[in-house]
């Protein structure tokens, strides 16, 4: 299993669907991430190379607030 932003992404999912397992990333944002990183959204997570995974991790970490950080923000907003 690939691990991105502290979340295990199932190997058999397409990349565009797998990214939505990360709290704070939905369908549209997942599409934008795939376009920005030039990774095919139809590629299965198990088919991603180590370089692709590193690219995704770095892009998500540097551009988006996800998982714990996003959960804290959402809880404080209410």
For each residue, the residues with C-beta under 8 A, 3 or more apart:
1: 8 9 10 11 45
2: 8 9 11 18 45 46 48 53
3: 6 7 8 9
4: 7 9 19 22 53 56 57 60
5: 22 57 60 61 66 67
6: 3 67 68
7: 3 4 21 22 23 67
8: 1 2 3 21
9: 1 2 3 4 13 18 19 21 22 45
10: 1 13 18 21 45
11: 1 2 44 45 46
12: 44 45 46
13: 9 10 17 18 21 44 45
14: 17 18 41 42 43 44 45
15: 18 19 30 34 39 40 41 42 43 44 45 48
16: 19 20 27 30 31 34 41 42
17: 13 14 20 30
18: 2 9 10 13 14 15 21 45
19: 4 9 15 16 22 25 29 30 33 34 56
20: 16 17 25 26 27 30
21: 7 8 9 10 13 18
22: 4 5 7 9 19 25 60 66 67
23: 7 66 67 70 71
24: 29 64 65 66 67 70
25: 19 20 22 29 30 33 60 64 66
26: 20 29 30
27: 16 20 30 31
28: 31 32
29: 19 24 25 26 32 33 64
30: 15 16 17 19 20 25 26 27 33 34 41
31: 16 27 28 34 35 41
32: 28 29 35 36
33: 19 25 29 30 36 37 56 59 60
34: 15 16 19 30 31 37 39 40 41
35: 31 32 38
36: 32 33 59
37: 33 34 52 55 56 59
38: 35
39: 15 34 43 48 52 55 56
40: 15 34 43
41: 14 15 16 30 31 34
42: 14 15 16
43: 14 15 39 40 47 48
44: 11 12 13 14 15 47 48
45: 1 2 9 10 11 12 13 14 15 18 48
46: 2 11 12
47: 43 44
48: 2 15 39 43 44 45 52 53 56
49: 52 53
50: 53 54
51: 54 55
52: 37 39 48 49 55 56
53: 2 4 48 49 50 56 57
54: 50 51 57 58
55: 37 39 51 52 58 59
56: 4 19 33 37 39 48 52 53 59 60
57: 4 5 53 54 60 61
58: 54 55 61 62
59: 33 36 37 55 56 62 63
60: 4 5 22 25 33 56 57 63 64 66
61: 5 57 58 64
62: 58 59
63: 59 60
64: 24 25 29 60 61
65: 24 69 70 73
66: 5 22 23 24 25 60 69 70
67: 5 6 7 22 23 24 70 71
68: 6 71 72
69: 65 66 72 73
70: 23 24 65 66 67 73 74
71: 23 67 68 74 75
72: 68 69 75 76
73: 65 69 70 76 77
74: 70 71 77 78
75: 71 72 78
76: 72 73
77: 73 74
78: 74 75
